[in-house]
Amino acid sequence: MGFRGDGAELFKSGLDEMNEKRGNKLYANFVPIVQSSGMGKSRLVDETAKLIFTVPFCFRSELDGRDMIRSLPVGTC
């Protein structure tokens, strides 16, 4: 199914606004995305990556039976 809605564009504009407010201050330039399973976090990152350079990665606890730190092929996190 194709991505519906303008969530990726809204997310990108929020990132743009955040970066404008940051100005020339050299802080870590990252955004954590935290939400329940199945809410579309990976899809949001994947769609946003079509608009701007993105380096996605995923941290998981050992309790879920998967690697704790792993690069994320989109849709697996």
PDB file of N, CA, C, O and CB in Angstrom:
ATOM      1  N   MET A   1       0.846  -1.177   0.000  1.00  0.00           N
ATOM      2  CA  MET A   1       0.000   0.000   0.000  1.00  0.00           C
ATOM      3  C   MET A   1       0.889   1.238   0.000  1.00  0.00           C
ATOM      4  O   MET A   1       1.868   1.308   0.744  1.00  0.00           O
ATOM      5  CB  MET A   1      -0.961  -0.001   1.220  1.00  0.00           C
ATOM      6  N   GLY A   2       0.553   2.186  -0.815  1.00  0.00           N
ATOM      7  CA  GLY A   2       1.306   3.439  -0.867  1.00  0.00           C
ATOM      8  C   GLY A   2       1.090   4.273   0.385  1.00  0.00           C
ATOM      9  O   GLY A   2       0.078   4.141   1.074  1.00  0.00           O
ATOM     10  N   PHE A   3       2.038   5.113   0.658  1.00  0.00           N
ATOM     11  CA  PHE A   3       1.948   5.996   1.821  1.00  0.00           C
ATOM     12  C   PHE A   3       0.876   7.044   1.566  1.00  0.00           C
ATOM     13  O   PHE A   3       0.859   7.697   0.523  1.00  0.00           O
ATOM     14  CB  PHE A   3       3.319   6.670   2.122  1.00  0.00           C
ATOM     15  N   ARG A   4      -0.021   7.193   2.541  1.00  0.00           N
ATOM     16  CA  ARG A   4      -1.096   8.174   2.394  1.00  0.00           C
ATOM     17  C   ARG A   4      -0.923   9.279   3.417  1.00  0.00           C
ATOM     18  O   ARG A   4      -0.437   9.048   4.524  1.00  0.00           O
ATOM     19  CB  ARG A   4      -2.481   7.508   2.548  1.00  0.00           C
ATOM     20  N   GLY A   5      -1.318  10.462   3.043  1.00  0.00           N
ATOM     21  CA  GLY A   5      -1.240  11.594   3.954  1.00  0.00           C
ATOM     22  C   GLY A   5       0.029  12.397   3.764  1.00  0.00           C
ATOM     23  O   GLY A   5       0.872  12.085   2.923  1.00  0.00           O
ATOM     24  N   ASP A   6       0.141  13.444   4.575  1.00  0.00           N
ATOM     25  CA  ASP A   6       1.287  14.343   4.452  1.00  0.00           C
ATOM     26  C   ASP A   6       2.165  14.319   5.709  1.00  0.00           C
ATOM     27  O   ASP A   6       2.838  15.301   6.024  1.00  0.00           O
ATOM     28  CB  ASP A   6       0.807  15.770   4.178  1.00  0.00           C
ATOM     29  N   GLY A   7       2.151  13.199   6.415  1.00  0.00           N
ATOM     30  CA  GLY A   7       2.938  13.076   7.645  1.00  0.00           C
ATOM     31  C   GLY A   7       4.423  13.306   7.441  1.00  0.00           C
ATOM     32  O   GLY A   7       5.061  13.974   8.255  1.00  0.00           O
ATOM     33  N   ALA A   8       4.989  12.762   6.361  1.00  0.00           N
ATOM     34  CA  ALA A   8       6.422  12.922   6.116  1.00  0.00           C
ATOM     35  C   ALA A   8       6.771  14.387   5.858  1.00  0.00           C
ATOM     36  O   ALA A   8       7.786  14.883   6.349  1.00  0.00           O
ATOM     37  CB  ALA A   8       6.862  12.056   4.927  1.00  0.00           C
ATOM     38  N   GLU A   9       5.933  15.074   5.089  1.00  0.00           N
ATOM     39  CA  GLU A   9       6.185  16.488   4.812  1.00  0.00           C
ATOM     40  C   GLU A   9       6.048  17.328   6.082  1.00  0.00           C
ATOM     41  O   GLU A   9       6.831  18.251   6.307  1.00  0.00           O
ATOM     42  CB  GLU A   9       5.220  17.002   3.732  1.00  0.00           C
ATOM     43  N   LEU A  10       5.053  17.005   6.909  1.00  0.00           N
ATOM     44  CA  LEU A  10       4.881  17.726   8.176  1.00  0.00           C
ATOM     45  C   LEU A  10       6.060  17.479   9.115  1.00  0.00           C
ATOM     46  O   LEU A  10       6.545  18.399   9.773  1.00  0.00           O
ATOM     47  CB  LEU A  10       3.568  17.303   8.859  1.00  0.00           C
ATOM     48  N   PHE A  11       6.511  16.236   9.167  1.00  0.00           N
ATOM     49  CA  PHE A  11       7.671  15.897   9.995  1.00  0.00           C
ATOM     50  C   PHE A  11       8.902  16.659   9.518  1.00  0.00           C
ATOM     51  O   PHE A  11       9.645  17.217  10.325  1.00  0.00           O
ATOM     52  CB  PHE A  11       7.938  14.376   9.964  1.00  0.00           C
ATOM     53  N   LYS A  12       9.116  16.682   8.191  1.00  0.00           N
ATOM     54  CA  LYS A  12      10.265  17.409   7.631  1.00  0.00           C
ATOM     55  C   LYS A  12      10.171  18.887   7.955  1.00  0.00           C
ATOM     56  O   LYS A  12      11.180  19.499   8.304  1.00  0.00           O
ATOM     57  CB  LYS A  12      10.349  17.210   6.110  1.00  0.00           C
ATOM     58  N   SER A  13       8.988  19.478   7.851  1.00  0.00           N
ATOM     59  CA  SER A  13       8.883  20.910   8.155  1.00  0.00           C
ATOM     60  C   SER A  13       9.128  21.162   9.644  1.00  0.00           C
ATOM     61  O   SER A  13       9.667  22.206  10.012  1.00  0.00           O
ATOM     62  CB  SER A  13       7.493  21.452   7.742  1.00  0.00           C
ATOM     63  N   GLY A  14       8.738  20.220  10.500  1.00  0.00           N
ATOM     64  CA  GLY A  14       9.065  20.338  11.924  1.00  0.00           C
ATOM     65  C   GLY A  14      10.568  20.269  12.161  1.00  0.00           C
ATOM     66  O   GLY A  14      11.108  21.008  12.985  1.00  0.00           O
ATOM     67  N   LEU A  15      11.246  19.374  11.432  1.00  0.00           N
ATOM     68  CA  LEU A  15      12.711  19.292  11.530  1.00  0.00           C
ATOM     69  C   LEU A  15      13.360  20.579  11.030  1.00  0.00           C
ATOM     70  O   LEU A  15      14.302  21.085  11.640  1.00  0.00           O
ATOM     71  CB  LEU A  15      13.243  18.085  10.726  1.00  0.00           C
ATOM     72  N   ASP A  16      12.851  21.103   9.917  1.00  0.00           N
ATOM     73  CA  ASP A  16      13.386  22.354   9.368  1.00  0.00           C
ATOM     74  C   ASP A  16      13.244  23.494  10.378  1.00  0.00           C
ATOM     75  O   ASP A  16      14.173  24.274  10.585  1.00  0.00           O
ATOM     76  CB  ASP A  16      12.666  22.717   8.050  1.00  0.00           C
ATOM     77  N   GLU A  17      12.074  23.577  10.998  1.00  0.00           N
ATOM     78  CA  GLU A  17      11.839  24.623  11.999  1.00  0.00           C
ATOM     79  C   GLU A  17      12.777  24.465  13.199  1.00  0.00           C
ATOM     80  O   GLU A  17      13.328  25.443  13.703  1.00  0.00           O
ATOM     81  CB  GLU A  17      10.374  24.591  12.469  1.00  0.00           C
ATOM     82  N   MET A  18      12.949  23.217  13.648  1.00  0.00           N
ATOM     83  CA  MET A  18      13.859  22.942  14.758  1.00  0.00           C
ATOM     84  C   MET A  18      15.287  23.384  14.411  1.00  0.00           C
ATOM     85  O   MET A  18      15.979  23.970  15.244  1.00  0.00           O
ATOM     86  CB  MET A  18      13.835  21.440  15.114  1.00  0.00           C
ATOM     87  N   ASN A  19      15.721  23.099  13.182  1.00  0.00           N
ATOM     88  CA  ASN A  19      17.074  23.459  12.766  1.00  0.00           C
ATOM     89  C   ASN A  19      17.235  24.966  12.600  1.00  0.00           C
ATOM     90  O   ASN A  19      18.308  25.504  12.874  1.00  0.00           O
ATOM     91  CB  ASN A  19      17.424  22.756  11.466  1.00  0.00           C
ATOM     92  N   GLU A  20      16.187  25.654  12.154  1.00  0.00           N
ATOM     93  CA  GLU A  20      16.261  27.117  12.049  1.00  0.00           C
ATOM     94  C   GLU A  20      16.428  27.746  13.430  1.00  0.00           C
ATOM     95  O   GLU A  20      17.217  28.677  13.598  1.00  0.00           O
ATOM     96  CB  GLU A  20      14.997  27.677  11.357  1.00  0.00           C
ATOM     97  N   LYS A  21      15.696  27.247  14.407  1.00  0.00           N
ATOM     98  CA  LYS A  21      15.789  27.780  15.772  1.00  0.00           C
ATOM     99  C   LYS A  21      17.153  27.498  16.389  1.00  0.00           C
ATOM    100  O   LYS A  21      17.643  28.273  17.210  1.00  0.00           O
ATOM    101  CB  LYS A  21      14.687  27.184  16.654  1.00  0.00           C
ATOM    102  N   ARG A  22      17.761  26.390  15.991  1.00  0.00           N
ATOM    103  CA  ARG A  22      19.074  26.007  16.516  1.00  0.00           C
ATOM    104  C   ARG A  22      20.140  26.982  16.040  1.00  0.00           C
ATOM    105  O   ARG A  22      21.120  27.225  16.745  1.00  0.00           O
ATOM    106  CB  ARG A  22      19.436  24.571  16.089  1.00  0.00           C
ATOM    107  N   GLY A  23      19.958  27.537  14.855  1.00  0.00           N
ATOM    108  CA  GLY A  23      20.931  28.483  14.311  1.00  0.00           C
ATOM    109  C   GLY A  23      22.286  27.841  14.097  1.00  0.00           C
ATOM    110  O   GLY A  23      22.377  26.740  13.555  1.00  0.00           O
ATOM    111  N   ASN A  24      23.341  28.525  14.522  1.00  0.00           N
ATOM    112  CA  ASN A  24      24.707  28.033  14.335  1.00  0.00           C
ATOM    113  C   ASN A  24      25.234  27.267  15.536  1.00  0.00           C
ATOM    114  O   ASN A  24      26.401  26.875  15.552  1.00  0.00           O
ATOM    115  CB  ASN A  24      25.625  29.180  14.039  1.00  0.00           C
ATOM    116  N   LYS A  25      24.401  27.047  16.536  1.00  0.00           N
ATOM    117  CA  LYS A  25      24.825  26.270  17.700  1.00  0.00           C
ATOM    118  C   LYS A  25      25.075  24.836  17.270  1.00  0.00           C
ATOM    119  O   LYS A  25      24.254  24.243  16.571  1.00  0.00           O
ATOM    120  CB  LYS A  25      23.763  26.328  18.835  1.00  0.00           C
ATOM    121  N   LEU A  26      26.182  24.286  17.676  1.00  0.00           N
ATOM    122  CA  LEU A  26      26.562  22.942  17.250  1.00  0.00           C
ATOM    123  C   LEU A  26      26.139  21.906  18.290  1.00  0.00           C
ATOM    124  O   LEU A  26      26.948  21.454  19.100  1.00  0.00           O
ATOM    125  CB  LEU A  26      28.079  22.864  17.008  1.00  0.00           C
ATOM    126  N   TYR A  27      24.889  21.548  18.255  1.00  0.00           N
ATOM    127  CA  TYR A  27      24.373  20.478  19.097  1.00  0.00           C
ATOM    128  C   TYR A  27      24.253  19.219  18.254  1.00  0.00           C
ATOM    129  O   TYR A  27      24.303  19.270  17.025  1.00  0.00           O
ATOM    130  CB  TYR A  27      23.001  20.863  19.727  1.00  0.00           C
ATOM    131  N   ALA A  28      24.095  18.089  18.933  1.00  0.00           N
ATOM    132  CA  ALA A  28      23.849  16.845  18.204  1.00  0.00           C
ATOM    133  C   ALA A  28      22.569  17.011  17.395  1.00  0.00           C
ATOM    134  O   ALA A  28      21.536  17.420  17.925  1.00  0.00           O
ATOM    135  CB  ALA A  28      23.745  15.621  19.181  1.00  0.00           C
ATOM    136  N   ASN A  29      22.644  16.702  16.153  1.00  0.00           N
ATOM    137  CA  ASN A  29      21.511  16.911  15.252  1.00  0.00           C
ATOM    138  C   ASN A  29      20.786  15.584  15.041  1.00  0.00           C
ATOM    139  O   ASN A  29      20.960  14.927  14.014  1.00  0.00           O
ATOM    140  CB  ASN A  29      21.982  17.506  13.890  1.00  0.00           C
ATOM    141  N   PHE A  30      19.966  15.195  16.028  1.00  0.00           N
ATOM    142  CA  PHE A  30      19.202  13.965  15.922  1.00  0.00           C
ATOM    143  C   PHE A  30      17.836  14.163  16.561  1.00  0.00           C
ATOM    144  O   PHE A  30      17.624  15.092  17.340  1.00  0.00           O
ATOM    145  CB  PHE A  30      19.951  12.790  16.582  1.00  0.00           C
ATOM    146  N   VAL A  31      16.922  13.277  16.217  1.00  0.00           N
ATOM    147  CA  VAL A  31      15.568  13.322  16.761  1.00  0.00           C
ATOM    148  C   VAL A  31      15.162  11.901  17.128  1.00  0.00           C
ATOM    149  O   VAL A  31      15.068  11.047  16.245  1.00  0.00           O
ATOM    150  CB  VAL A  31      14.558  13.956  15.741  1.00  0.00           C
ATOM    151  N   PRO A  32      14.918  11.625  18.403  1.00  0.00           N
ATOM    152  CA  PRO A  32      14.394  10.303  18.757  1.00  0.00           C
ATOM    153  C   PRO A  32      12.907  10.223  18.419  1.00  0.00           C
ATOM    154  O   PRO A  32      12.166  11.185  18.623  1.00  0.00           O
ATOM    155  CB  PRO A  32      14.623  10.005  20.262  1.00  0.00           C
ATOM    156  N   ILE A  33      12.487   9.104  17.915  1.00  0.00           N
ATOM    157  CA  ILE A  33      11.074   8.874  17.625  1.00  0.00           C
ATOM    158  C   ILE A  33      10.647   7.708  18.504  1.00  0.00           C
ATOM    159  O   ILE A  33      11.073   6.572  18.292  1.00  0.00           O
ATOM    160  CB  ILE A  33      10.816   8.577  16.081  1.00  0.00           C
ATOM    161  N   VAL A  34       9.813   7.990  19.480  1.00  0.00           N
ATOM    162  CA  VAL A  34       9.393   6.985  20.455  1.00  0.00           C
ATOM    163  C   VAL A  34       7.876   6.875  20.412  1.00  0.00           C
ATOM    164  O   VAL A  34       7.173   7.875  20.558  1.00  0.00           O
ATOM    165  CB  VAL A  34       9.888   7.345  21.893  1.00  0.00           C
ATOM    166  N   GLN A  35       7.374   5.670  20.215  1.00  0.00           N
ATOM    167  CA  GLN A  35       5.932   5.427  20.154  1.00  0.00           C
ATOM    168  C   GLN A  35       5.699   3.930  20.266  1.00  0.00           C
ATOM    169  O   GLN A  35       6.640   3.146  20.144  1.00  0.00           O
ATOM    170  CB  GLN A  35       5.307   5.996  18.835  1.00  0.00           C
ATOM    171  N   SER A  36       4.477   3.532  20.492  1.00  0.00           N
ATOM    172  CA  SER A  36       4.117   2.120  20.602  1.00  0.00           C
ATOM    173  C   SER A  36       4.349   1.387  19.284  1.00  0.00           C
ATOM    174  O   SER A  36       4.457   2.003  18.223  1.00  0.00           O
ATOM    175  CB  SER A  36       2.655   1.975  21.034  1.00  0.00           C
ATOM    176  N   SER A  37       4.422   0.068  19.374  1.00  0.00           N
ATOM    177  CA  SER A  37       4.580  -0.770  18.186  1.00  0.00           C
ATOM    178  C   SER A  37       3.426  -0.555  17.221  1.00  0.00           C
ATOM    179  O   SER A  37       2.284  -0.343  17.630  1.00  0.00           O
ATOM    180  CB  SER A  37       4.674  -2.251  18.578  1.00  0.00           C
ATOM    181  N   GLY A  38       3.741  -0.612  15.943  1.00  0.00           N
ATOM    182  CA  GLY A  38       2.711  -0.541  14.919  1.00  0.00           C
ATOM    183  C   GLY A  38       2.153   0.836  14.636  1.00  0.00           C
ATOM    184  O   GLY A  38       1.129   0.959  13.964  1.00  0.00           O
ATOM    185  N   MET A  39       2.802   1.874  15.132  1.00  0.00           N
ATOM    186  CA  MET A  39       2.280   3.229  14.945  1.00  0.00           C
ATOM    187  C   MET A  39       2.848   3.933  13.713  1.00  0.00           C
ATOM    188  O   MET A  39       2.435   5.051  13.405  1.00  0.00           O
ATOM    189  CB  MET A  39       2.571   4.054  16.168  1.00  0.00           C
ATOM    190  N   GLY A  40       3.795   3.298  12.998  1.00  0.00           N
ATOM    191  CA  GLY A  40       4.300   3.860  11.753  1.00  0.00           C
ATOM    192  C   GLY A  40       5.606   4.632  11.860  1.00  0.00           C
ATOM    193  O   GLY A  40       5.910   5.458  10.999  1.00  0.00           O
ATOM    194  N   LYS A  41       6.385   4.370  12.913  1.00  0.00           N
ATOM    195  CA  LYS A  41       7.661   5.078  13.079  1.00  0.00           C
ATOM    196  C   LYS A  41       8.611   4.787  11.922  1.00  0.00           C
ATOM    197  O   LYS A  41       9.172   5.711  11.332  1.00  0.00           O
ATOM    198  CB  LYS A  41       8.322   4.685  14.408  1.00  0.00           C
ATOM    199  N   SER A  42       8.792   3.525  11.599  1.00  0.00           N
ATOM    200  CA  SER A  42       9.707   3.151  10.520  1.00  0.00           C
ATOM    201  C   SER A  42       9.230   3.698   9.182  1.00  0.00           C
ATOM    202  O   SER A  42      10.035   4.157   8.371  1.00  0.00           O
ATOM    203  CB  SER A  42       9.848   1.629  10.443  1.00  0.00           C
ATOM    204  N   ARG A  43       7.950   3.651   8.956  1.00  0.00           N
ATOM    205  CA  ARG A  43       7.400   4.160   7.696  1.00  0.00           C
ATOM    206  C   ARG A  43       7.599   5.667   7.584  1.00  0.00           C
ATOM    207  O   ARG A  43       7.926   6.182   6.515  1.00  0.00           O
ATOM    208  CB  ARG A  43       5.907   3.816   7.585  1.00  0.00           C
ATOM    209  N   LEU A  44       7.398   6.371   8.705  1.00  0.00           N
ATOM    210  CA  LEU A  44       7.624   7.817   8.714  1.00  0.00           C
ATOM    211  C   LEU A  44       9.074   8.133   8.352  1.00  0.00           C
ATOM    212  O   LEU A  44       9.338   9.026   7.547  1.00  0.00           O
ATOM    213  CB  LEU A  44       7.275   8.412  10.096  1.00  0.00           C
ATOM    214  N   VAL A  45      10.005   7.404   8.944  1.00  0.00           N
ATOM    215  CA  VAL A  45      11.433   7.617   8.648  1.00  0.00           C
ATOM    216  C   VAL A  45      11.720   7.288   7.192  1.00  0.00           C
ATOM    217  O   VAL A  45      12.440   8.024   6.517  1.00  0.00           O
ATOM    218  CB  VAL A  45      12.327   6.755   9.576  1.00  0.00           C
ATOM    219  N   ASP A  46      11.165   6.189   6.705  1.00  0.00           N
ATOM    220  CA  ASP A  46      11.391   5.787   5.314  1.00  0.00           C
ATOM    221  C   ASP A  46      10.869   6.842   4.344  1.00  0.00           C
ATOM    222  O   ASP A  46      11.554   7.196   3.384  1.00  0.00           O
ATOM    223  CB  ASP A  46      10.719   4.436   5.032  1.00  0.00           C
ATOM    224  N   GLU A  47       9.675   7.340   4.586  1.00  0.00           N
ATOM    225  CA  GLU A  47       9.106   8.357   3.698  1.00  0.00           C
ATOM    226  C   GLU A  47       9.864   9.679   3.805  1.00  0.00           C
ATOM    227  O   GLU A  47      10.057  10.366   2.802  1.00  0.00           O
ATOM    228  CB  GLU A  47       7.626   8.575   4.023  1.00  0.00           C
ATOM    229  N   THR A  48      10.291  10.035   5.006  1.00  0.00           N
ATOM    230  CA  THR A  48      11.062  11.272   5.198  1.00  0.00           C
ATOM    231  C   THR A  48      12.420  11.157   4.513  1.00  0.00           C
ATOM    232  O   THR A  48      12.941  12.146   3.999  1.00  0.00           O
ATOM    233  CB  THR A  48      11.247  11.577   6.708  1.00  0.00           C
ATOM    234  N   ALA A  49      12.995   9.951   4.503  1.00  0.00           N
ATOM    235  CA  ALA A  49      14.296   9.731   3.857  1.00  0.00           C
ATOM    236  C   ALA A  49      14.237   9.975   2.352  1.00  0.00           C
ATOM    237  O   ALA A  49      15.271  10.172   1.714  1.00  0.00           O
ATOM    238  CB  ALA A  49      14.782   8.311   4.126  1.00  0.00           C
ATOM    239  N   LYS A  50      13.050   9.963   1.792  1.00  0.00           N
ATOM    240  CA  LYS A  50      12.904  10.295   0.366  1.00  0.00           C
ATOM    241  C   LYS A  50      13.018  11.796   0.141  1.00  0.00           C
ATOM    242  O   LYS A  50      13.213  12.247  -0.987  1.00  0.00           O
ATOM    243  CB  LYS A  50      11.557   9.785  -0.172  1.00  0.00           C
ATOM    244  N   LEU A  51      12.893  12.580   1.232  1.00  0.00           N
ATOM    245  CA  LEU A  51      12.929  14.039   1.140  1.00  0.00           C
ATOM    246  C   LEU A  51      14.262  14.634   1.606  1.00  0.00           C
ATOM    247  O   LEU A  51      14.704  15.653   1.075  1.00  0.00           O
ATOM    248  CB  LEU A  51      11.801  14.629   1.956  1.00  0.00           C
ATOM    249  N   ILE A  52      14.900  14.006   2.590  1.00  0.00           N
ATOM    250  CA  ILE A  52      16.159  14.507   3.154  1.00  0.00           C
ATOM    251  C   ILE A  52      17.072  13.333   3.490  1.00  0.00           C
ATOM    252  O   ILE A  52      16.608  12.204   3.652  1.00  0.00           O
ATOM    253  CB  ILE A  52      15.897  15.374   4.421  1.00  0.00           C
ATOM    254  N   PHE A  53      18.368  13.604   3.593  1.00  0.00           N
ATOM    255  CA  PHE A  53      19.329  12.579   3.971  1.00  0.00           C
ATOM    256  C   PHE A  53      18.999  12.081   5.375  1.00  0.00           C
ATOM    257  O   PHE A  53      18.812  12.878   6.294  1.00  0.00           O
ATOM    258  CB  PHE A  53      20.783  13.126   3.903  1.00  0.00           C
ATOM    259  N   THR A  54      18.928  10.769   5.535  1.00  0.00           N
ATOM    260  CA  THR A  54      18.519  10.168   6.795  1.00  0.00           C
ATOM    261  C   THR A  54      19.391   8.963   7.099  1.00  0.00           C
ATOM    262  O   THR A  54      19.709   8.180   6.203  1.00  0.00           O
ATOM    263  CB  THR A  54      17.037   9.765   6.754  1.00  0.00           C
ATOM    264  N   VAL A  55      19.779   8.809   8.363  1.00  0.00           N
ATOM    265  CA  VAL A  55      20.501   7.629   8.823  1.00  0.00           C
ATOM    266  C   VAL A  55      19.657   6.973   9.921  1.00  0.00           C
ATOM    267  O   VAL A  55      19.791   7.327  11.092  1.00  0.00           O
ATOM    268  CB  VAL A  55      21.948   8.001   9.346  1.00  0.00           C
ATOM    269  N   PRO A  56      18.795   6.028   9.558  1.00  0.00           N
ATOM    270  CA  PRO A  56      17.946   5.405  10.567  1.00  0.00           C
ATOM    271  C   PRO A  56      18.682   4.289  11.314  1.00  0.00           C
ATOM    272  O   PRO A  56      19.490   3.570  10.728  1.00  0.00           O
ATOM    273  CB  PRO A  56      16.681   4.852   9.917  1.00  0.00           C
ATOM    274  N   PHE A  57      18.400   4.153  12.588  1.00  0.00           N
ATOM    275  CA  PHE A  57      18.870   3.006  13.365  1.00  0.00           C
ATOM    276  C   PHE A  57      17.894   2.759  14.493  1.00  0.00           C
ATOM    277  O   PHE A  57      17.076   3.619  14.821  1.00  0.00           O
ATOM    278  CB  PHE A  57      20.307   3.239  13.916  1.00  0.00           C
ATOM    279  N   CYS A  58      17.981   1.582  15.085  1.00  0.00           N
ATOM    280  CA  CYS A  58      16.980   1.161  16.054  1.00  0.00           C
ATOM    281  C   CYS A  58      17.663   0.554  17.281  1.00  0.00           C
ATOM    282  O   CYS A  58      18.563  -0.275  17.150  1.00  0.00           O
ATOM    283  CB  CYS A  58      16.003   0.148  15.420  1.00  0.00           C
ATOM    284  N   PHE A  59      17.236   0.968  18.462  1.00  0.00           N
ATOM    285  CA  PHE A  59      17.687   0.362  19.712  1.00  0.00           C
ATOM    286  C   PHE A  59      16.553  -0.500  20.237  1.00  0.00           C
ATOM    287  O   PHE A  59      15.404  -0.061  20.284  1.00  0.00           O
ATOM    288  CB  PHE A  59      18.114   1.448  20.766  1.00  0.00           C
ATOM    289  N   ARG A  60      16.872  -1.727  20.634  1.00  0.00           N
ATOM    290  CA  ARG A  60      15.873  -2.624  21.211  1.00  0.00           C
ATOM    291  C   ARG A  60      16.425  -3.226  22.492  1.00  0.00           C
ATOM    292  O   ARG A  60      17.639  -3.321  22.672  1.00  0.00           O
ATOM    293  CB  ARG A  60      15.475  -3.739  20.208  1.00  0.00           C
ATOM    294  N   SER A  61      15.534  -3.627  23.371  1.00  0.00           N
ATOM    295  CA  SER A  61      15.968  -4.330  24.579  1.00  0.00           C
ATOM    296  C   SER A  61      16.271  -5.786  24.231  1.00  0.00           C
ATOM    297  O   SER A  61      15.814  -6.289  23.204  1.00  0.00           O
ATOM    298  CB  SER A  61      14.882  -4.243  25.698  1.00  0.00           C
ATOM    299  N   GLU A  62      17.025  -6.451  25.069  1.00  0.00           N
ATOM    300  CA  GLU A  62      17.349  -7.854  24.847  1.00  0.00           C
ATOM    301  C   GLU A  62      16.124  -8.746  25.033  1.00  0.00           C
ATOM    302  O   GLU A  62      16.122  -9.893  24.586  1.00  0.00           O
ATOM    303  CB  GLU A  62      18.464  -8.291  25.788  1.00  0.00           C
ATOM    304  N   LEU A  63      15.107  -8.242  25.675  1.00  0.00           N
ATOM    305  CA  LEU A  63      13.929  -9.046  25.994  1.00  0.00           C
ATOM    306  C   LEU A  63      13.096  -9.428  24.783  1.00  0.00           C
ATOM    307  O   LEU A  63      12.309 -10.372  24.858  1.00  0.00           O
ATOM    308  CB  LEU A  63      13.072  -8.310  26.959  1.00  0.00           C
ATOM    309  N   ASP A  64      13.245  -8.726  23.675  1.00  0.00           N
ATOM    310  CA  ASP A  64      12.403  -9.039  22.523  1.00  0.00           C
ATOM    311  C   ASP A  64      13.004 -10.124  21.631  1.00  0.00           C
ATOM    312  O   ASP A  64      12.406 -10.480  20.615  1.00  0.00           O
ATOM    313  CB  ASP A  64      12.165  -7.789  21.709  1.00  0.00           C
ATOM    314  N   GLY A  65      14.167 -10.654  21.988  1.00  0.00           N
ATOM    315  CA  GLY A  65      14.755 -11.759  21.249  1.00  0.00           C
ATOM    316  C   GLY A  65      15.514 -11.366  20.002  1.00  0.00           C
ATOM    317  O   GLY A  65      15.935 -12.237  19.242  1.00  0.00           O
ATOM    318  N   ARG A  66      15.699 -10.084  19.773  1.00  0.00           N
ATOM    319  CA  ARG A  66      16.454  -9.615  18.611  1.00  0.00           C
ATOM    320  C   ARG A  66      17.716  -8.913  19.087  1.00  0.00           C
ATOM    321  O   ARG A  66      17.911  -8.702  20.285  1.00  0.00           O
ATOM    322  CB  ARG A  66      15.594  -8.664  17.729  1.00  0.00           C
ATOM    323  N   ASP A  67      18.572  -8.553  18.132  1.00  0.00           N
ATOM    324  CA  ASP A  67      19.783  -7.808  18.474  1.00  0.00           C
ATOM    325  C   ASP A  67      19.407  -6.512  19.179  1.00  0.00           C
ATOM    326  O   ASP A  67      18.406  -5.883  18.835  1.00  0.00           O
ATOM    327  CB  ASP A  67      20.627  -7.514  17.208  1.00  0.00           C
ATOM    328  N   MET A  68      20.212  -6.106  20.174  1.00  0.00           N
ATOM    329  CA  MET A  68      19.900  -4.887  20.909  1.00  0.00           C
ATOM    330  C   MET A  68      20.126  -3.639  20.067  1.00  0.00           C
ATOM    331  O   MET A  68      19.309  -2.718  20.096  1.00  0.00           O
ATOM    332  CB  MET A  68      20.735  -4.813  22.170  1.00  0.00           C
ATOM    333  N   ILE A  69      21.211  -3.599  19.325  1.00  0.00           N
ATOM    334  CA  ILE A  69      21.495  -2.455  18.449  1.00  0.00           C
ATOM    335  C   ILE A  69      21.692  -3.014  17.052  1.00  0.00           C
ATOM    336  O   ILE A  69      22.475  -3.940  16.842  1.00  0.00           O
ATOM    337  CB  ILE A  69      22.765  -1.634  18.931  1.00  0.00           C
ATOM    338  N   ARG A  70      20.983  -2.448  16.119  1.00  0.00           N
ATOM    339  CA  ARG A  70      21.081  -2.989  14.778  1.00  0.00           C
ATOM    340  C   ARG A  70      20.661  -1.943  13.763  1.00  0.00           C
ATOM    341  O   ARG A  70      19.764  -1.137  14.011  1.00  0.00           O
ATOM    342  CB  ARG A  70      20.226  -4.249  14.638  1.00  0.00           C
ATOM    343  N   SER A  71      21.317  -1.969  12.630  1.00  0.00           N
ATOM    344  CA  SER A  71      20.876  -1.097  11.543  1.00  0.00           C
ATOM    345  C   SER A  71      19.483  -1.530  11.143  1.00  0.00           C
ATOM    346  O   SER A  71      19.128  -2.704  11.255  1.00  0.00           O
ATOM    347  CB  SER A  71      21.856  -1.146  10.324  1.00  0.00           C
ATOM    348  N   LEU A  72      18.736  -0.622  10.698  1.00  0.00           N
ATOM    349  CA  LEU A  72      17.340  -0.887  10.442  1.00  0.00           C
ATOM    350  C   LEU A  72      17.025  -0.906   8.968  1.00  0.00           C
ATOM    351  O   LEU A  72      17.016   0.141   8.320  1.00  0.00           O
ATOM    352  CB  LEU A  72      16.492   0.125  11.127  1.00  0.00           C
ATOM    353  N   PRO A  73      16.761  -2.107   8.415  1.00  0.00           N
ATOM    354  CA  PRO A  73      16.109  -2.101   7.122  1.00  0.00           C
ATOM    355  C   PRO A  73      14.690  -1.633   7.398  1.00  0.00           C
ATOM    356  O   PRO A  73      14.043  -2.160   8.303  1.00  0.00           O
ATOM    357  CB  PRO A  73      16.152  -3.524   6.412  1.00  0.00           C
ATOM    358  N   VAL A  74      14.201  -0.690   6.670  1.00  0.00           N
ATOM    359  CA  VAL A  74      12.924  -0.062   6.945  1.00  0.00           C
ATOM    360  C   VAL A  74      11.829  -1.115   7.086  1.00  0.00           C
ATOM    361  O   VAL A  74      11.751  -2.069   6.312  1.00  0.00           O
ATOM    362  CB  VAL A  74      12.571   0.935   5.842  1.00  0.00           C
ATOM    363  N   GLY A  75      10.997  -0.915   8.083  1.00  0.00           N
ATOM    364  CA  GLY A  75       9.889  -1.816   8.320  1.00  0.00           C
ATOM    365  C   GLY A  75      10.177  -2.917   9.324  1.00  0.00           C
ATOM    366  O   GLY A  75       9.293  -3.717   9.632  1.00  0.00           O
ATOM    367  N   THR A  76      11.405  -2.972   9.844  1.00  0.00           N
ATOM    368  CA  THR A  76      11.724  -4.044  10.788  1.00  0.00           C
ATOM    369  C   THR A  76      11.731  -3.577  12.219  1.00  0.00           C
ATOM    370  O   THR A  76      11.856  -4.396  13.129  1.00  0.00           O
ATOM    371  CB  THR A  76      13.052  -4.642  10.459  1.00  0.00           C
ATOM    372  N   CYS A  77      11.602  -2.299  12.445  1.00  0.00           N
ATOM    373  CA  CYS A  77      11.654  -1.768  13.804  1.00  0.00           C
ATOM    374  C   CYS A  77      10.270  -1.427  14.281  1.00  0.00           C
ATOM    375  O   CYS A  77      10.102  -0.963  15.409  1.00  0.00           O
ATOM    376  CB  CYS A  77      12.555  -0.540  13.879  1.00  0.00           C
TER     377      CYS A  77
END
